[in-house]
Amino acid sequence: MAVVSFTRKEATMTKADLTEWPDWIDGQDVMAKLHISPKTLQRWRINGLLPFSQVNGKLYYRKSDILRLLNAHYNGQPAS
């Protein structure tokens, strides 16, 4: 259950990048790695798309939950 590649104009994420992630990732790292805004991450939390843990006001996300979200929305089509 691994995302093989994730490509955007400004960056490319490979399967090797995913194996280097720790099991728990803070919100800043999630936003940086997925190139999403704080508002997008907040919306995913509010809508229950991405479970999280909060410790001393800092939010953490499981790598497995992030991969599950990406795989659930994978369309299998090459980018145009």
Buried (B, 14 or more C-beta within 10 A) or exposed (E): EEBEEBEEEEEEBEEEBBEEBEEBBBBEBBBEBBEEEEEEBEEBBEEEBBBBEEEEEEBBBBBEBBBBBBEEEEEEEEEE
